[in-house]
Amino acid sequence: MVETFETDVVVVGCGISGLAAAVSAQEHGAKVRVLERAPREERGGNTRYTESYWRMKSENEVSDDFTERFAENAGGHLDPEVIKDASGPYEGWPRLLKSLGFADPELVATFAELAGPTLRWLTGFGVKFDFLPNYFIIQSTTRMAPVGGGLALVEALAAHAESVPDDIAIHYETTMTSLLQDEDGRIAGIRAVVEDNRPVEFRAKAVVLASGGFEGNPEMLSHYLGTDALWLRPVARGGYYNRGEGIRTALDLGAAPAGDFGSFHAQPVDPRSGQAEPVVLSYSYGLLVNKRARRFIDEAPGMVDATYEAVTREIMHQPEGIAYAIHDGRMEDVPNWRKAVRSDQPPVEAHSIEALAEALELDPHELAETVEAFNAACAGEAGFDAMKLDGLATAGLEPNKSNWARPLDKPPFLAWPIIAANCFTFGGVKVNARAQVLNMDGEVIPGLYAAGEVMGIYYRTYTGSTSVMRGAVFGRQAGIDAAMRHARANQP
Ligand SMILES: Cc1cc2nc3c(=O)[nH]c(=O)nc-3n(C[C@H](O)[C@H](O)[C@H](O)COP(=O)(O)OP(=O)(O)OC[C@H]3O[C@@H](n4cnc5c(N)ncnc54)[C@H](O)[C@@H]3O)c2cc1C
């Protein structure tokens, strides 16, 4: 006999979206069971490791550019005829439109509207938010963060869960494998495995999928991102736990896909470092070369916080998925530049470009030629301003560098190797503003919710500092709706 648990709401995952769902469902009267693949001391997935910046301008309001950035990155080249109907009330949308893979205005508006209330809800568990320092020397938007980062969110919500053991139980080292559906098409629970691959079942009135993306699953990465995904690794340990079962089982059951399946949030990191998020974001003031010692991209097309993702994705496509950030002694003119490098490994350092190349195992002649050509294309020092887009560009190079282009000729020369790290994947399932999962025909799959990385909302460029917010906002929505609609429906 398979061991079976009965409850109102099952939540798969113990990061921000899972815990927000579990606690809000409990607050609205449901009994909840949370599944977590990791052991207790590593609970929390990606959320555990993030500093958790929120794209907010105050505790009440999202940043001024929030909606605009989502609109710019709503999909590929969207069909205006199909999208026309999206300007009317959601209830009137054709089913086709509801199921379409794009960041729809209904979802984005709800996201923006509920961000403030959700942040304030979290402060009720003792979390404090502030404008905390980050690794960007200059930035294009406003960001707040919880003091103590994502770990503080996990600990605060898990502490609440543990304080109500009759209402919320967390099952560690328990991995969801598939969904249960009854003959009416309603979701009836999930199957999971525990130690020794022993199957268990959780029967429930609603299921919230909050199990992250597929950044920890090489088969899905290669399938959706292509063979260069070999060079990727999760940006922190939590990503290894996210292996895509939530997304895959929902798709198998007919959920509509949403989010850019071929893409992911890329971060430039030092491959020599084993710590969480060892980013190297100084490169916009220097040069990037690949293993052949050649430049391959404009290092400074805009502010680094808005452009590093695209640059990093190109690094993944270079030979062996690696590049090198090259700097010279002029870096000391950039205020606080060291805060842009989070690697615990020292830079490779030399007194000539040729010696630097040798230390990096690059061809010294190639690197010398690349740097000479770059230096010759620079206009000089005049007009350099590290604190704004200064337009100091190279001329006649392919590719040109658009800002902060000064000759690299002042020893010592420094370099960091950089690879693309996968912060999280973009592909997921389509949800409505209540976090209910929609099927391919735009209908709700009764009893099925998704939040956080499992829900697809990002295309092209990630609207930075919105993924923890997404988990909190839609996790909380899922918990409330699951409790009100399913768990309490039969109660007096
Ligand atoms: C180092 C780092 C820095 C980041 N910085 C930011 C930032 O500043 N701002 C921002 O908005 N975002 C940031 N992100 C991204 C953000 O942290 C995540 O996208 C977000 O926290 C994801 O929340 P989640 O609840 O969807 O998933 P997670 O927090 O990853 O939680 C998923 C949970 O599901 C569990 N799980 C997975 N599969 C199963 C299964 N089959 N059965 C049971 N359990 C399962 C996992 O163990 C985990 O507990 C960062 C991420 C990292 C790693």
The ligand as an SDF file (V2000), in Angstrom:
LIG
                    3D

 53 58  0  0  0  0  0  0  0  0999 V2000
   22.1720   33.9870   -6.2200 C   0  0  0  0  0  0  0  0  0  0  0  0
   20.8440   34.4460   -6.7340 C   0  0  0  0  0  0  0  0  0  0  0  0
   20.5530   35.7930   -6.7910 C   0  0  0  0  0  0  0  0  0  0  0  0
   19.3170   36.2260   -7.2430 C   0  0  0  0  0  0  0  0  0  0  0  0
   19.0130   37.5580   -7.1730 N   0  0  0  0  0  0  0  0  0  0  0  0
   17.7270   37.9460   -7.3680 C   0  0  0  0  0  0  0  0  0  0  0  0
   17.3000   39.2510   -7.0240 C   0  0  0  0  0  0  0  0  0  0  0  0
   18.0740   40.0630   -6.4960 O   0  0  0  0  0  0  0  0  0  0  0  0
   15.9940   39.5870   -7.2710 N   0  0  0  0  0  0  0  0  0  0  0  0
   15.1060   38.7020   -7.8040 C   0  0  0  0  0  0  0  0  0  0  0  0
   13.9420   39.0480   -7.9990 O   0  0  0  0  0  0  0  0  0  0  0  0
   15.4890   37.4440   -8.0990 N   0  0  0  0  0  0  0  0  0  0  0  0
   16.7520   37.0440   -7.8620 C   0  0  0  0  0  0  0  0  0  0  0  0
   17.1240   35.7570   -8.1070 N   0  0  0  0  0  0  0  0  0  0  0  0
   16.1110   34.8280   -8.6330 C   0  0  0  0  0  0  0  0  0  0  0  0
   15.1170   34.4560   -7.5310 C   0  0  0  0  0  0  0  0  0  0  0  0
   15.8180   34.2510   -6.3340 O   0  0  0  0  0  0  0  0  0  0  0  0
   14.3340   33.2100   -7.8590 C   0  0  0  0  0  0  0  0  0  0  0  0
   13.8780   33.2040   -9.1940 O   0  0  0  0  0  0  0  0  0  0  0  0
   13.1430   33.0690   -6.9230 C   0  0  0  0  0  0  0  0  0  0  0  0
   13.5600   33.1600   -5.5850 O   0  0  0  0  0  0  0  0  0  0  0  0
   12.4540   31.7450   -7.1910 C   0  0  0  0  0  0  0  0  0  0  0  0
   11.4930   31.4820   -6.2280 O   0  0  0  0  0  0  0  0  0  0  0  0
   10.6410   30.1580   -6.3710 P   0  0  0  0  0  0  0  0  0  0  0  0
    9.8560   30.0070   -5.1260 O   0  0  0  0  0  0  0  0  0  0  0  0
    9.9150   30.1360   -7.6690 O   0  0  0  0  0  0  0  0  0  0  0  0
   11.7190   28.9750   -6.5060 O   0  0  0  0  0  0  0  0  0  0  0  0
   12.8300   28.5030   -5.4710 P   0  0  0  0  0  0  0  0  0  0  0  0
   13.1240   29.5270   -4.4660 O   0  0  0  0  0  0  0  0  0  0  0  0
   13.9660   27.9990   -6.2650 O   0  0  0  0  0  0  0  0  0  0  0  0
   12.1150   27.3120   -4.7290 O   0  0  0  0  0  0  0  0  0  0  0  0
   11.8040   26.1100   -5.4010 C   0  0  0  0  0  0  0  0  0  0  0  0
   11.6540   25.0210   -4.3560 C   0  0  0  0  0  0  0  0  0  0  0  0
   11.0970   23.8570   -4.9330 O   0  0  0  0  0  0  0  0  0  0  0  0
   11.8200   22.7180   -4.4560 C   0  0  0  0  0  0  0  0  0  0  0  0
   11.6030   21.6580   -5.4380 N   0  0  0  0  0  0  0  0  0  0  0  0
   12.0060   21.6370   -6.7330 C   0  0  0  0  0  0  0  0  0  0  0  0
   11.5370   20.5460   -7.3470 N   0  0  0  0  0  0  0  0  0  0  0  0
   10.8050   19.8540   -6.4260 C   0  0  0  0  0  0  0  0  0  0  0  0
   10.0500   18.6540   -6.4670 C   0  0  0  0  0  0  0  0  0  0  0  0
    9.9190   17.9300   -7.5890 N   0  0  0  0  0  0  0  0  0  0  0  0
    9.4480   18.2370   -5.3300 N   0  0  0  0  0  0  0  0  0  0  0  0
    9.5590   18.9490   -4.1650 C   0  0  0  0  0  0  0  0  0  0  0  0
   10.2610   20.1110   -4.0880 N   0  0  0  0  0  0  0  0  0  0  0  0
   10.8580   20.5600   -5.2110 C   0  0  0  0  0  0  0  0  0  0  0  0
   13.2260   23.2200   -4.3110 C   0  0  0  0  0  0  0  0  0  0  0  0
   13.9980   22.4090   -3.4700 O   0  0  0  0  0  0  0  0  0  0  0  0
   12.9720   24.6050   -3.7160 C   0  0  0  0  0  0  0  0  0  0  0  0
   12.7620   24.5560   -2.3460 O   0  0  0  0  0  0  0  0  0  0  0  0
   18.3630   35.2930   -7.6830 C   0  0  0  0  0  0  0  0  0  0  0  0
   18.6530   33.9330   -7.6380 C   0  0  0  0  0  0  0  0  0  0  0  0
   19.8770   33.5060   -7.1590 C   0  0  0  0  0  0  0  0  0  0  0  0
   20.1380   32.0340   -7.0680 C   0  0  0  0  0  0  0  0  0  0  0  0
  1  2  1  0
  2  3  1  0
  2 52  2  0
  3  4  2  0
  4  5  1  0
  4 50  1  0
  5  6  2  0
  6  7  1  0
  6 13  1  0
  7  8  2  0
  7  9  1  0
  9 10  1  0
 10 11  2  0
 10 12  1  0
 12 13  2  0
 13 14  1  0
 14 15  1  0
 14 50  1  0
 15 16  1  0
 16 17  1  0
 16 18  1  0
 18 19  1  0
 18 20  1  0
 20 21  1  0
 20 22  1  0
 22 23  1  0
 23 24  1  0
 24 25  2  0
 24 26  1  0
 24 27  1  0
 27 28  1  0
 28 29  2  0
 28 30  1  0
 28 31  1  0
 31 32  1  0
 32 33  1  0
 33 34  1  0
 33 48  1  0
 34 35  1  0
 35 36  1  0
 35 46  1  0
 36 37  1  0
 36 45  1  0
 37 38  2  0
 38 39  1  0
 39 40  1  0
 39 45  2  0
 40 41  1  0
 40 42  2  0
 42 43  1  0
 43 44  2  0
 44 45  1  0
 46 47  1  0
 46 48  1  0
 48 49  1  0
 50 51  2  0
 51 52  1  0
 52 53  1  0
M  END
$$$$
